[in-house]
Amino acid sequence: MASRLLHRLRHALASDGPGEAAAGPEAEQFPESSELEDDDAEGLSSRLSGTLSFTSAEDDPDEEDEEDEAGPDSLPSGDGTSGEDAERSPPPDGQRGSQLLARQLQDFWKKSRNTLVPQRLLFEVTSANVVKDPPSKYVLYTLAVMGPGPPDRQPAQISRRYSDFERLHRNLQRQFRGPMAAISFPRKRLRRNFTAETIARRSRAFEQFLSHLQAVPELRHAPDLQDFFVLPELRRAQSLTCTGLYREALALWANAWQLQTQLGTPSGPDRPLVTLAGLAVCHQELEDPGEARACSEKALQLLGDKRPHPFLAPFLEAHVRLSWRLGLDKRQTEAQLQSLQEAGLTPTPPPSLKELLIKEVLD
């Protein structure tokens, strides 16, 4: 029954817009059920055609699984989609796919608004690049993450490799044996990991895997799943901020904030505050005091009157300084900061947000 409903939904979406014309032969040849069964779980994501683009290396009979290669198992520095060693799809196709993805996902949310089906996040592999990082070689999958929201909002994105998905699956299996028993995961392969067929199959499987996890409340709130979505982005953004690459860091902080907002559950006790601190620092360094002050205000709302939280005084100090620069009222936050200093709860002057970011350990 679920499969028939999903088939009708896919058919309605494909015939409702230009997505069908943009679909490549690979997308038609390797449907989403190539690795996972359609009847695995009720929360199966719908496949929207015409958005996946990927590249692959020539078939190599000596290829081994990317997880058995030498080299670090974690994400590489950067987003993994730039550099002369990365084989990537032509930009025009990627741009068309991104625009098509947004339109189709927005249509889906609009059509499902009045149904009884809970509105969950949607996941779409928009590109899969073969990355050569000698001596290792792996496929980096870029996923768009989108939920209900303004129609002009661009999806948040994450880039992960097979080992990241496998680690998540292994950790969740250890902690949640019951709920994870019905969730399938694409098996390892000893050869032909970089062929178009394998990449397409795994792309569909990863979309369904994340959709199934999001469909189970017990798994949706698991710390390991939250870490999978936001921790790599936060670490990279922190590193770029500490080295003074504020414009590059700003994009990562903004993407991490959008991911945390869409997930709807705390990704860690202080991660929203760390994200807002990063946004405030980058906006301030890029001469945008208005946005920096707005980030400080949002953080102070989250903090409330949590004394003596280590972030409270730095955000108060930043808000006072930015308000003075913009000619806005700063009396209330100034009084709060003075009260903390008189009570001996923070030094005078308090540490800056930038100092706090450098010292913060993200784990």
C-alpha positions as CSV (number, residue, x, y, z in Angstrom):
1,M,0.0,0.0,0.0
2,A,2.8,2.4,0.9
3,S,4.6,1.6,-2.3
4,R,1.5,2.3,-4.4
5,L,1.0,5.7,-2.6
6,L,4.6,6.6,-3.1
7,H,4.4,5.6,-6.8
8,R,1.4,7.9,-7.3
9,L,3.2,10.7,-5.5
10,R,6.3,10.4,-7.6
11,H,4.2,10.2,-10.8
12,A,2.2,13.4,-9.7
13,L,5.4,15.2,-9.0
14,A,7.1,14.1,-12.2
15,S,4.2,15.2,-14.4
16,D,3.7,18.5,-12.5
17,G,6.8,20.3,-13.5
18,P,10.0,20.3,-15.6
19,G,11.8,17.8,-13.4
20,E,11.1,14.8,-15.7
21,A,12.9,16.5,-18.6
22,A,16.0,17.1,-16.5
23,A,16.3,13.5,-15.4
24,G,19.4,11.7,-16.8
25,P,19.5,8.1,-18.0
26,E,21.4,7.1,-14.8
27,A,18.5,8.3,-12.6
28,E,16.1,6.2,-14.7
29,Q,18.3,3.1,-14.8
30,F,18.9,2.9,-11.1
31,P,15.8,3.6,-9.1
32,E,15.8,4.3,-5.4
33,S,14.8,0.7,-4.5
34,S,18.0,-0.7,-6.0
35,E,19.6,-1.3,-2.6
36,L,16.7,-1.0,-0.2
37,E,13.2,-2.4,-0.3
38,D,10.2,0.0,-0.8
39,D,8.3,-1.7,2.1
40,D,11.1,-1.4,4.7
41,A,9.4,1.3,6.8
42,E,6.4,3.6,6.7
43,G,8.6,6.7,6.6
44,L,10.1,6.0,3.2
45,S,11.2,9.2,1.4
46,S,9.8,10.0,-2.0
47,R,12.3,10.1,-4.9
48,L,12.1,13.3,-6.9
49,S,13.5,12.8,-10.4
50,G,16.0,15.0,-12.3
51,T,18.2,16.2,-9.5
52,L,21.0,13.8,-9.1
53,S,24.3,14.3,-10.9
54,F,27.4,12.4,-10.3
55,T,30.8,11.5,-11.8
56,S,32.7,8.3,-11.7
57,A,36.1,7.1,-12.5
58,E,36.8,4.5,-15.2
59,D,36.1,0.9,-14.1
60,D,39.2,-0.5,-12.5
61,P,39.3,-4.3,-11.8
62,D,41.6,-3.7,-8.8
63,E,39.4,-1.2,-7.1
64,E,38.8,-1.9,-3.4
65,D,36.3,-0.5,-1.0
66,E,37.1,3.1,0.0
67,E,37.0,2.2,3.7
68,D,39.9,-0.3,3.3
69,E,42.2,2.3,1.8
70,A,44.9,4.2,3.6
71,G,44.1,7.6,4.8
72,P,41.9,9.3,7.4
73,D,38.4,7.9,7.9
74,S,37.0,11.3,8.7
75,L,35.8,14.1,6.4
76,P,38.6,16.0,4.6
77,S,39.2,19.6,5.4
78,G,36.9,21.8,3.3
79,D,33.7,20.7,1.7
80,G,35.4,18.2,-0.5
81,T,33.9,19.5,-3.7
82,S,36.7,21.7,-4.9
83,G,40.3,21.2,-6.1
84,E,41.8,19.8,-9.2
85,D,41.8,16.2,-8.0
86,A,38.0,16.1,-7.6
87,E,36.0,14.9,-10.6
88,R,32.8,16.8,-10.7
89,S,29.7,17.2,-12.8
90,P,29.4,20.2,-15.2
91,P,28.2,23.3,-13.3
92,P,25.2,24.0,-15.5
93,D,23.6,20.6,-14.7
94,G,24.3,21.1,-11.0
95,Q,22.7,24.5,-11.0
96,R,19.6,23.3,-12.9
97,G,19.4,20.3,-10.5
98,S,19.6,22.6,-7.4
99,Q,16.8,24.9,-8.7
100,L,14.7,21.9,-9.7
101,L,15.2,20.3,-6.3
102,A,13.9,23.4,-4.4
103,R,10.8,23.7,-6.6
104,Q,10.0,20.0,-6.4
105,L,10.5,19.8,-2.6
106,Q,8.4,23.0,-2.1
107,D,5.6,21.5,-4.2
108,F,5.8,18.3,-2.1
109,W,5.4,20.2,1.1
110,K,2.5,22.3,-0.3
111,K,0.6,19.2,-1.5
112,S,1.2,17.3,1.7
113,R,0.2,20.1,4.1
114,N,-3.4,19.0,4.5
115,T,-2.6,15.2,4.7
116,L,-2.4,13.2,7.9
117,V,1.2,12.1,7.1
118,P,3.7,13.8,9.5
119,Q,5.9,16.4,7.7
120,R,9.5,15.2,8.0
121,L,12.8,16.2,6.5
122,L,13.5,15.3,2.9
123,F,17.0,14.2,1.8
124,E,18.3,14.4,-1.8
125,V,21.7,13.5,-3.1
126,T,22.4,16.3,-5.5
127,S,26.0,15.3,-6.5
128,A,28.5,12.5,-5.9
129,N,32.1,13.3,-6.6
130,V,35.0,10.9,-6.8
131,V,37.7,12.5,-4.7
132,K,41.4,11.6,-5.1
133,D,43.4,12.3,-1.9
134,P,46.5,10.2,-2.3
135,P,46.9,7.6,-1.2
136,S,43.2,7.3,-0.7
137,K,40.3,7.6,-3.1
138,Y,36.6,7.9,-2.1
139,V,33.2,9.1,-3.2
140,L,31.8,12.3,-1.5
141,Y,28.0,12.5,-1.5
142,T,26.4,15.9,-1.2
143,L,22.9,15.9,0.2
144,A,20.3,18.6,0.3
145,V,18.3,18.7,3.5
146,M,15.0,20.4,3.4
147,G,11.9,20.7,5.6
148,P,8.8,22.9,5.8
149,G,9.7,26.6,5.6
150,P,9.5,29.7,3.4
151,P,9.3,28.8,-0.3
152,D,12.4,30.9,-1.1
153,R,14.6,29.2,1.4
154,Q,17.5,27.2,-0.1
155,P,18.0,23.7,1.3
156,A,20.8,23.2,3.8
157,Q,23.6,20.8,2.6
158,I,26.0,18.3,4.0
159,S,28.8,16.3,2.3
160,R,29.6,12.9,3.6
161,R,31.4,9.8,2.5
162,Y,30.5,6.1,2.8
163,S,32.5,5.7,6.0
164,D,30.6,8.5,7.7
165,F,27.3,6.8,6.9
166,E,28.6,3.4,8.0
167,R,29.9,4.8,11.3
168,L,26.5,6.3,12.0
169,H,24.8,3.0,11.2
170,R,27.2,1.0,13.4
171,N,26.8,3.4,16.4
172,L,23.0,3.5,16.2
173,Q,22.9,-0.3,15.9
174,R,24.8,-0.6,19.2
175,Q,22.5,1.7,21.1
176,F,19.1,1.0,19.5
177,R,19.0,-2.7,18.5
178,G,15.2,-2.8,18.3
179,P,14.4,0.3,16.2
180,M,17.5,-0.4,13.9
181,A,16.5,-4.0,13.1
182,A,14.2,-2.9,10.3
183,I,16.4,-0.3,8.8
184,S,18.6,-1.4,5.8
185,F,22.0,-0.1,4.9
186,P,23.9,-0.5,1.7
187,R,26.5,-3.3,2.0
188,K,30.2,-2.9,1.5
189,R,31.7,-3.9,-1.8
190,L,35.2,-5.1,-2.4
191,R,35.3,-4.0,-6.1
192,R,33.6,-1.5,-8.5
193,N,33.0,1.2,-5.8
194,F,33.5,4.0,-8.3
195,T,31.2,2.9,-11.1
196,A,28.1,5.0,-12.0
197,E,25.8,2.1,-11.0
198,T,27.3,1.7,-7.5
199,I,27.3,5.5,-6.9
200,A,23.6,5.8,-8.0
201,R,22.5,2.8,-5.9
202,R,24.2,4.1,-2.8
203,S,22.8,7.6,-3.4
204,R,19.3,6.3,-3.3
205,A,20.1,4.0,-0.4
206,F,21.6,6.9,1.7
207,E,18.5,9.0,1.1
208,Q,16.2,6.3,2.3
209,F,18.5,5.4,5.2
210,L,18.3,9.0,6.6
211,S,14.6,9.2,5.9
212,H,14.0,6.0,7.9
213,L,16.0,7.3,10.8
214,Q,14.1,10.6,10.8
215,A,10.8,8.6,10.8
216,V,11.5,7.0,14.2
217,P,11.3,9.5,17.1
218,E,13.7,7.4,19.3
219,L,16.4,7.6,16.5
220,R,15.6,11.1,15.4
221,H,16.7,12.5,18.8
222,A,19.8,10.3,19.1
223,P,23.0,12.4,19.8
224,D,24.9,10.4,17.1
225,L,22.5,11.4,14.4
226,Q,22.7,15.0,15.5
227,D,26.5,14.8,15.4
228,F,26.3,13.3,11.9
229,F,24.4,16.3,10.6
230,V,26.1,19.3,12.2
231,L,29.4,18.4,13.9
232,P,31.7,18.3,10.8
233,E,30.3,21.7,9.7
234,L,30.8,23.3,13.1
235,R,34.4,22.0,13.4
236,R,35.3,23.3,9.9
237,A,33.6,26.7,10.5
238,Q,35.5,27.0,13.8
239,S,38.8,26.3,12.1
240,L,38.2,28.8,9.4
241,T,37.1,31.5,11.9
242,C,40.2,31.0,14.0
243,T,42.4,31.4,11.0
244,G,40.7,34.6,9.8
245,L,38.8,33.2,6.8
246,Y,35.6,34.9,7.9
247,R,33.7,34.9,4.6
248,E,34.2,31.1,4.0
249,A,33.4,30.5,7.7
250,L,30.2,32.5,7.6
251,A,28.7,30.2,4.9
252,L,29.4,27.2,7.1
253,W,28.1,28.8,10.3
254,A,24.9,29.8,8.4
255,N,24.4,26.3,7.0
256,A,25.0,24.7,10.4
257,W,22.4,27.0,12.0
258,Q,19.9,26.1,9.3
259,L,20.6,22.4,9.9
260,Q,20.0,22.7,13.6
261,T,16.8,24.7,13.0
262,Q,15.4,22.1,10.6
263,L,16.4,19.2,12.9
264,G,14.2,20.8,15.6
265,T,16.1,19.1,18.4
266,P,19.2,20.4,20.3
267,S,22.4,19.1,18.6
268,G,24.3,19.6,21.9
269,P,23.9,21.7,25.0
270,D,25.9,24.7,23.7
271,R,26.1,24.1,19.9
272,P,23.4,26.7,19.0
273,L,25.2,29.2,21.1
274,V,28.6,28.3,19.5
275,T,26.9,28.7,16.1
276,L,25.5,32.1,17.0
277,A,28.9,33.2,18.3
278,G,30.5,32.2,15.1
279,L,27.9,34.1,13.1
280,A,28.3,37.2,15.2
281,V,32.1,37.1,15.0
282,C,32.1,36.7,11.2
283,H,29.5,39.4,10.6
284,Q,31.4,41.8,12.8
285,E,34.7,41.1,11.1
286,L,33.0,41.5,7.7
287,E,31.7,45.0,8.7
288,D,28.1,44.0,9.2
289,P,27.4,45.1,12.8
290,G,23.6,44.9,12.4
291,E,23.6,41.2,11.7
292,A,26.2,40.6,14.4
293,R,24.0,42.4,16.9
294,A,20.9,40.3,15.8
295,C,22.9,37.1,16.4
296,S,23.9,38.4,19.9
297,E,20.2,39.2,20.7
298,K,19.1,35.7,19.6
299,A,21.8,34.1,21.8
300,L,20.8,36.2,24.8
301,Q,17.2,35.1,24.3
302,L,18.3,31.4,24.3
303,L,20.4,32.0,27.4
304,G,17.7,33.8,29.4
305,D,19.2,34.3,32.9
306,K,21.5,31.3,33.0
307,R,24.1,32.3,35.5
308,P,27.0,31.8,35.4
309,H,26.9,30.5,31.8
310,P,30.3,31.0,30.1
311,F,28.7,32.5,27.0
312,L,26.5,35.0,28.8
313,A,29.0,37.7,29.6
314,P,30.7,37.6,26.1
315,F,27.3,37.9,24.4
316,L,26.3,40.8,26.7
317,E,29.6,42.6,26.0
318,A,29.3,42.1,22.2
319,H,25.7,43.4,22.3
320,V,26.7,46.5,24.3
321,R,29.6,47.3,22.0
322,L,27.5,46.7,18.8
323,S,24.6,48.7,20.1
324,W,26.9,51.6,20.9
325,R,28.3,51.4,17.4
326,L,24.9,51.4,15.8
327,G,23.5,54.2,18.1
328,L,21.0,51.9,19.7
329,D,19.8,51.5,23.3
330,K,22.3,49.5,25.3
331,R,21.2,50.3,28.9
332,Q,19.5,46.9,29.7
333,T,22.4,44.7,28.5
334,E,24.9,47.1,30.0
335,A,23.2,46.8,33.4
336,Q,23.2,43.0,33.1
337,L,26.9,42.9,32.4
338,Q,27.7,45.2,35.2
339,S,25.7,43.1,37.6
340,L,27.6,40.0,36.6
341,Q,30.9,41.8,37.1
342,E,29.9,43.2,40.5
343,A,28.9,39.7,41.6
344,G,32.3,38.4,40.6
345,L,30.8,36.0,38.0
346,T,32.9,37.3,35.1
347,P,36.2,39.1,34.8
348,T,36.4,42.8,33.7
349,P,36.5,43.0,30.8
350,P,34.9,39.6,29.9
351,P,36.4,37.3,27.2
352,S,35.3,38.2,23.7
353,L,33.2,35.8,21.6
354,K,36.3,35.2,19.3
355,E,38.4,34.2,22.3
356,L,35.6,31.9,23.4
357,L,35.4,30.3,20.0
358,I,39.1,29.6,19.9
359,K,39.0,27.8,23.3
360,E,35.7,25.9,22.7
361,V,36.2,22.2,22.2
362,L,33.5,20.7,19.9
363,D,33.0,17.0,20.6
